[in-house]
Amino acid sequence: MRGAGWVVIVVAGCGRAEDPGPESRPDATPTIDETHSEVMTSSSRPDAAAPLRKQLVRAIETFEGPWGAARWSPTVLAAMHTVPRHRFVPDDVSLATAYRDQPLPIGYGQTISQPTVVALMTQALALEGTEQVLEVGTGSGYQAAVLSEVLPGGHLHTIERIGPLAVRARRALAGRPNVTVHHGDGFAGHPRAAPYDRILLTAAPPQVPPALVTQLREGGILVGPIGVAPNQRLRRYRKRGPQLVAEDLGEVRFVPMVQGQR
């Protein structure tokens, strides 16, 4: 991977929940839009979904990202092919739409992220498979499901501030013993399981919350969108002593990270 100064050109659609905007293609515009709202989980035929997942992974492979198309982690791509995204989207979403490379609303002003973004952020964590990981912002549970696939010997603690979403995600992630869903304030992290080797943010705080810096292990990696729209940047940090050393992954637009729980 290259160092600081990465530029990520990814689009994740924009607009209201009923108008999700243009189809998300990495070559469309240099902005990730994570600003949808409303609804949740799906049922459609898993047998019909396999070729759609395969097609989606092929599309992800063509996106170069910060490392070039040839350097995608086979483990990350395998996880994207394995996880049934249609089980994490709203019931009224068609199977074909579930596997488009775009975000979708899941209710309470939150979204399920664009698959390319999920793959990108997963790869940026540089997981070896045995890490203790904290995800802030469980949402639908899709990102957590992907992380669980690349953590066969590790454990993921994922925290969601919105109670009903935490309940739904817990159901969707049932059967994954290496994932624990918590209902709580992401700004406070989850100190009981700290320190973490990796931390992933799926919503954008103005700056990295101090509690998360404290809970990150020395040498650990934190990946997430930072800043207030329209001035958000996706960053990857490595902890060096009490400080975080940042790498810039490009301009993004995610839903804001909100303090407290409900």
Stockholm file with secondary structure:
# STOCKHOLM 1.0

chainA/1-262         MRGAGWVVIVVAGCGRAEDPGPESRPDATPTIDETHSEVMTSSSRPDAAAPLRKQLVRAIETFEGPWGAARWSPTVLAAMHTVPRHRFVPDDVSLATAYRDQPLPIGYGQTISQPTVVALMTQALALEGTEQVLEVGTGSGYQAAVLSEVLPGGHLHTIERIGPLAVRARRALAGRPNVTVHHGDGFAGHPRAAPYDRILLTAAPPQVPPALVTQLREGGILVGPIGVAPNQRLRRYRKRGPQLVAEDLGEVRFVPMVQGQR
#=GR chainA/1-262 SS CCCSCCCCCCCCCCSCTTCCCSCCCTTTCSCCEECCCCCCCCCCCHHHHHHHHHHHHHHHHHCCTTTCGGGCCHHHHHHHHHSCGGGGSCTTSCHHHHTSSSCEEEETTEEECCHHHHHHHHHHTCCCSCCEEEEECCTTSHHHHHHHHTCTTSEEEEEESSHHHHHHHHHHTTTCTTEEEEESCGGGCCGGGCCEEEEEESSBCSSCCHHHHHHEEEEEEEEEEESSTTSEEEEEEEEETTEEEEEEEEEEEECBCCSSCC
#=GC SS_cons         CCCSCCCCCCCCCCSCTTCCCSCCCTTTCSCCEECCCCCCCCCCCHHHHHHHHHHHHHHHHHCCTTTCGGGCCHHHHHHHHHSCGGGGSCTTSCHHHHTSSSCEEEETTEEECCHHHHHHHHHHTCCCSCCEEEEECCTTSHHHHHHHHTCTTSEEEEEESSHHHHHHHHHHTTTCTTEEEEESCGGGCCGGGCCEEEEEESSBCSSCCHHHHHHEEEEEEEEEEESSTTSEEEEEEEEETTEEEEEEEEEEEECBCCSSCC
//
